[in-house]
Amino acid sequence: MRARTACTEAKSSAPCGRMPRSPGHRPQARWYAVPHVRSDQPLSADTRIAPIRNEDSMNDAIKGDPEDDTAQSGLGGSAGFARYDSVLDMCGDASHPTPIVRVNHMLRIPDVALYVKCEWMNPFGSIKDRTAKWLLQGLAERGELEGRTVIEATSGNTGIALAAICSQLGIPMVATAPHMLSPEKTALLRAFGAEVRLTPADDTSGLHPMDVAFRMAEAIRDAEPDIYVMPNQYDNADNARTHYESTGPEIWAQTEGRIRYFFAGFGTCGTLVGTSRFLKKMNPDVRVIGIQPVPGHHISGLKNMEETAVPANLDMSVIDEIVWVDDEMTDECARRLYREEALMVGPSGAAIAAGAMKFLAEESRPGIAVAIAPDSGQKATSYLNEILGY
């Protein structure tokens, strides 16, 4: 495995190839077969991977039936109509994947297509919505959730998702977080009813702020284990399982099984490892590139493994290469993604995209690539103001 230093200068020209979603109106949906296509062909915008649309049923539904009174029982969930019985059903899965969007202007390499997976399209605004749902489901299945308060160390997104789901389920939530947590994320945690406890700004332990938050959560749980339960996204196998079961299959279907490169960041490592395990199961030749920030970075959502405790979720056997990114190249990539691509990525997504574009420019081999954008800049408007000079 080799390491690279990333900065982004490459450019791209092909039109966007966003895959459509069909309504899937019938309970037992049939599926299109994936067409046989050459690996150098661009993804077609009209190739359907989702369930076949029944046009007659759709037209009937649009017309409506005034004699059918469904108010008593409700309409029922239908992903095709974007109608859900619960906000939890909005989390990305095979029936309604989060979209992948092609980078059109910043990458101009022949026969290379980079797609950004827009995870901010999940209900609470990040890829961690998937994780939180699976973590809580696992606790419930093991009988560890009932009657307890959930406590978790978070840099924002996982805590927000946990707080949102807990609020719907009537479960109390405490979030411990680094003292530099953005005001937007702090406000969202509190809006969903979580109690927020920040690490001391003058901490002298020498530990990474997230490690301080983690130890704070552990201490609270250990002091009253009958009251608190800690999902522990860093060491919980349900984290990686989330992406093996959902994110990986989505990407495989959306790229028609033709993905050559996958890019994700080092953090809890659930997305990086779980998605990679699935993709490599489907095709061992898929190249997995982990994006890691340099020591001393300020990129929210990513971690340098030399500066922090290594999560149990990390499995280096599925990672082929590492690309290093720093604050400057991340900020520049974020500016360009907003101004040239209209992709409203957050800091970690900008870092991953920066590393992906540098890698692809140096690799000079054809193929389809997917980079994870864990969240949007909407939760980090203070960061956007800073990098844009406002």
C-alpha positions in Angstrom: 0.0 0.0 0.0 1.4 3.4 -0.9 0.5 6.8 0.5 0.0 10.0 -1.5 -0.3 13.7 -0.8 -3.4 15.1 -2.4 -4.3 18.4 -3.8 -6.9 19.0 -6.6 -6.3 20.6 -9.9 -7.9 18.1 -12.3 -11.0 18.9 -14.5 -13.9 17.0 -16.0 -16.3 17.4 -18.9 -19.0 14.8 -19.4 -22.7 15.5 -18.6 -24.2 14.4 -15.3 -25.3 10.7 -15.2 -27.6 10.6 -12.3 -29.5 7.3 -12.0 -33.3 7.6 -11.7 -35.5 6.0 -9.1 -38.8 4.4 -10.1 -41.9 4.4 -7.9 -42.0 0.6 -7.2 -45.8 0.9 -6.9 -46.5 -2.9 -6.7 -45.6 -4.7 -3.5 -43.6 -7.4 -5.4 -41.5 -5.4 -7.8 -39.8 -6.9 -10.8 -36.3 -5.7 -11.6 -34.5 -4.8 -14.8 -31.5 -6.9 -15.6 -28.3 -4.9 -15.5 -27.4 -4.3 -19.2 -24.0 -5.6 -20.4 -21.9 -2.6 -21.1 -18.2 -1.9 -21.6 -16.3 -0.4 -18.7 -15.3 2.6 -20.8 -18.9 3.6 -21.5 -20.4 6.4 -19.4 -23.3 5.6 -17.1 -26.5 6.3 -19.0 -29.1 8.5 -17.4 -32.0 6.3 -18.6 -30.6 2.9 -17.5 -32.9 1.7 -14.8 -31.7 -0.4 -11.9 -34.7 0.2 -9.6 -38.1 -1.6 -9.8 -40.1 -1.3 -13.0 -42.7 1.5 -12.9 -46.2 0.4 -13.5 -47.5 3.4 -15.6 -51.2 2.5 -15.3 -51.1 2.2 -11.6 -49.1 5.5 -11.4 -51.7 7.3 -13.6 -54.6 5.9 -11.5 -52.9 7.1 -8.4 -52.4 10.6 -9.8 -56.1 10.8 -10.8 -57.2 9.6 -7.4 -60.3 7.7 -6.3 -62.8 9.9 -4.4 -64.7 6.8 -3.3 -61.6 5.3 -1.6 -61.4 6.7 1.9 -58.0 5.9 3.3 -58.0 8.4 6.1 -58.9 5.8 8.7 -56.0 3.4 8.0 -53.5 5.9 6.5 -51.9 5.6 3.1 -49.1 3.2 4.0 -45.5 3.6 3.0 -44.4 3.8 -0.6 -40.8 4.7 -1.4 -41.7 5.3 -5.0 -44.1 8.0 -4.0 -41.7 9.3 -1.4 -44.3 8.6 1.2 -43.3 7.1 4.5 -45.0 5.9 7.7 -41.9 7.0 9.7 -39.0 9.4 9.2 -36.7 6.4 9.9 -37.8 4.9 6.6 -36.2 7.8 4.8 -32.7 6.5 5.6 -31.0 5.4 2.4 -31.4 1.8 1.3 -31.8 -0.2 -1.9 -35.4 0.9 -2.4 -34.4 4.6 -2.3 -30.6 5.1 -2.4 -29.0 8.5 -1.9 -28.0 9.9 -5.3 -24.6 9.8 -6.9 -23.8 12.9 -8.9 -21.0 13.3 -11.5 -18.3 15.9 -11.1 -18.5 17.7 -14.4 -16.0 20.6 -14.3 -13.3 19.9 -11.8 -12.1 16.6 -13.4 -11.2 16.4 -17.1 -9.5 13.1 -17.5 -10.5 10.9 -20.6 -12.6 7.9 -19.7 -12.7 8.7 -16.0 -16.0 9.5 -14.2 -16.0 10.6 -10.6 -19.4 10.5 -8.8 -20.1 12.0 -5.4 -22.5 10.1 -3.2 -24.7 12.8 -1.6 -25.3 11.4 1.9 -26.8 14.7 3.1 -30.0 13.4 1.4 -30.6 11.2 4.4 -33.4 12.5 6.7 -31.2 14.2 9.3 -28.5 15.3 6.9 -25.7 12.8 6.9 -24.4 9.3 6.3 -24.6 8.8 10.1 -28.3 8.6 9.9 -27.9 5.1 8.5 -25.4 4.2 11.2 -27.5 5.5 14.1 -30.5 3.5 12.9 -28.5 0.3 12.8 -26.8 1.0 16.1 -30.1 1.5 18.0 -31.7 -1.4 16.2 -28.8 -3.6 17.4 -29.1 -2.4 21.0 -32.8 -3.1 20.9 -32.4 -6.6 19.5 -29.9 -7.4 22.3 -32.2 -6.1 24.9 -29.8 -3.3 26.0 -31.9 -0.3 25.1 -35.2 -0.5 27.0 -35.4 1.8 30.0 -32.0 3.4 29.5 -30.6 6.7 28.3 -28.4 6.6 25.2 -25.0 8.3 25.6 -22.5 8.7 22.8 -19.4 10.6 21.9 -19.8 12.5 18.6 -18.3 15.1 16.4 -21.9 16.0 15.5 -23.5 13.8 12.8 -23.9 10.6 14.7 -25.1 12.4 17.7 -27.6 14.4 15.7 -29.0 11.2 14.1 -29.1 9.4 17.4 -30.9 12.3 19.1 -33.4 12.5 16.3 -34.3 8.8 16.3 -34.3 8.8 20.1 -36.7 11.7 20.2 -39.1 9.8 18.0 -38.8 6.7 20.1 -39.1 8.6 23.4 -35.6 7.7 24.6 -33.4 10.2 26.5 -30.1 11.1 24.9 -26.8 12.6 26.1 -24.1 13.6 23.6 -20.5 14.3 24.6 -18.6 16.3 22.0 -15.4 18.3 21.4 -15.5 21.9 22.6 -15.0 23.1 19.0 -18.2 21.5 17.8 -19.9 23.9 15.3 -22.7 26.0 16.6 -25.0 24.6 13.9 -24.5 21.0 15.1 -24.8 21.9 18.7 -28.1 23.6 18.0 -29.4 20.6 16.1 -28.5 18.2 18.9 -30.4 20.4 21.4 -33.3 20.8 19.0 -33.8 17.0 19.0 -33.8 17.0 22.8 -30.3 15.8 23.5 -28.3 17.0 26.5 -25.0 18.3 25.1 -21.8 18.1 27.2 -18.7 19.6 25.6 -15.1 18.8 26.5 -13.2 21.4 28.4 -11.6 24.0 26.1 -8.5 24.1 28.4 -8.0 20.3 28.5 -4.4 19.4 29.1 -4.5 15.7 28.7 -2.8 15.8 25.3 -5.5 13.6 23.8 -7.4 14.2 20.6 -10.6 16.1 21.5 -12.8 13.2 20.2 -10.9 10.8 22.5 -11.6 13.2 25.4 -15.3 13.2 24.5 -15.2 9.4 24.2 -13.7 9.0 27.7 -16.2 11.4 29.1 -19.1 9.3 27.7 -17.5 6.1 29.0 -17.1 7.5 32.5 -20.7 8.6 32.6 -21.9 5.1 31.4 -19.5 3.2 33.7 -20.7 5.2 36.8 -24.3 4.3 36.2 -24.5 1.3 33.8 -28.1 0.6 34.7 -29.1 4.0 33.5 -26.9 4.6 30.4 -26.1 2.6 27.3 -23.4 3.6 24.9 -23.7 2.5 21.2 -20.0 3.2 20.7 -19.8 3.8 17.0 -16.0 3.3 17.0 -15.9 -0.3 18.1 -19.4 -1.5 17.4 -19.5 -4.0 14.5 -23.0 -2.7 13.6 -21.3 0.4 12.3 -19.5 -1.4 9.5 -22.5 -3.7 9.0 -24.6 -0.7 8.2 -22.6 0.1 5.1 -22.1 -3.6 4.1 -25.8 -3.9 4.0 -26.8 -0.6 2.6 -24.2 1.8 1.2 -22.2 -0.8 -0.6 -25.1 -2.5 -2.4 -26.4 1.0 -3.4 -23.1 2.0 -5.0 -22.8 -1.3 -6.8 -26.3 -1.0 -8.3 -25.9 2.7 -9.1 -22.7 2.1 -11.0 -24.1 -1.0 -12.8 -21.4 -3.0 -11.2 -18.7 -1.1 -13.0 -17.1 0.8 -10.1 -13.3 0.7 -10.3 -12.4 3.1 -7.4 -14.0 3.8 -4.1 -13.0 6.8 -1.8 -14.0 7.3 1.8 -12.4 8.9 4.8 -10.8 7.7 8.0 -13.0 8.4 11.0 -15.0 5.7 12.8 -14.1 3.7 9.7 -17.5 2.1 9.5 -18.3 3.6 6.0 -14.8 2.9 4.7 -14.6 -0.7 5.8 -18.2 -1.8 5.5 -18.7 -0.4 2.0 -15.3 -1.7 0.9 -16.1 -5.2 2.1 -19.2 -5.4 0.0 -17.7 -4.0 -3.1 -14.7 -6.3 -2.9 -17.0 -9.2 -2.4 -18.7 -8.3 -5.6 -15.4 -7.6 -7.4 -12.0 -8.1 -5.7 -10.4 -5.7 -8.3 -12.3 -2.7 -6.9 -9.6 -0.3 -5.6 -10.3 1.2 -2.2 -8.5 4.5 -1.3 -8.7 5.8 2.2 -8.5 9.5 2.7 -6.6 10.5 5.8 -5.9 14.0 7.1 -2.3 15.0 7.9 -1.3 15.5 11.6 -2.6 18.7 13.1 -5.5 19.1 10.7 -8.8 20.9 11.4 -11.0 18.8 9.0 -14.2 18.1 10.9 -15.4 14.5 10.6 -12.0 12.9 9.6 -9.3 11.6 11.9 -5.6 11.0 11.6 -5.0 7.5 12.9 -1.6 8.6 14.4 -3.2 11.2 16.6 -6.2 9.3 18.0 -7.2 5.9 19.3 -7.6 3.5 16.4 -11.2 2.2 16.2 -11.9 -1.5 16.3 -13.8 -1.1 13.0 -10.6 -0.3 11.1 -9.7 -3.2 8.8 -6.6 -2.3 6.8 -6.9 -5.4 4.7 -9.6 -3.9 2.5 -7.7 -0.6 1.9 -5.4 -0.6 -1.1 -3.9 2.9 -0.8 -4.0 6.0 1.4 -4.2 9.6 0.2 -3.2 12.4 2.6 -5.0 15.7 2.6 -4.5 18.9 4.5 -6.6 21.9 5.4 -5.5 24.1 2.5 -6.4 21.6 -0.2 -9.7 20.7 1.5 -10.7 24.4 1.7 -9.8 25.0 -1.9 -11.7 21.9 -3.0 -14.8 23.0 -1.0 -14.8 26.4 -2.6 -14.6 24.9 -6.1 -17.2 22.3 -5.5 -19.7 25.0 -4.4 -18.7 27.5 -7.2 -18.2 25.1 -10.1 -20.3 22.0 -9.3 -23.0 23.4 -7.0 -22.3 20.4 -4.7 -22.8 21.6 -1.1 -20.4 19.2 0.6 -19.2 19.5 4.1 -15.6 19.7 5.2 -15.1 15.9 5.2 -16.7 15.5 1.8 -14.5 18.2 0.4 -11.4 16.4 1.8 -12.5 13.1 0.3 -13.2 14.7 -3.1 -9.8 16.5 -3.0 -8.0 13.2 -2.4 -10.1 11.4 -5.0 -9.3 14.0 -7.8 -5.6 14.0 -7.0 -5.5 10.2 -7.0 -7.4 9.9 -10.3 -5.2 12.6 -12.0 -2.1 10.7 -11.0 -3.5 7.2 -11.8 -4.4 8.1 -15.4 -6.4 4.9 -15.8 -10.0 4.8 -17.1 -12.8 3.8 -14.8 -15.8 4.9 -12.7 -15.1 6.2 -9.2 -17.3 7.0 -6.3 -16.4 9.4 -3.4 -18.5 9.6 -0.3 -19.8 13.0 0.8 -20.8 12.3 4.4 -22.8 15.5 4.9 -23.4 19.0 3.5 -22.1 22.4 4.5 -25.5 23.3 5.9 -24.4 22.1 9.3 -21.2 24.0 9.0 -22.1 27.5 7.7 -19.5 29.0 10.0 -16.9 26.9 8.1 -18.2 28.1 4.8 -18.1 31.7 5.9 -14.5 31.2 6.9 -13.3 29.5 3.6 -15.2 31.9 1.5 -13.9 35.0 3.3 -17.2 36.3 4.6 
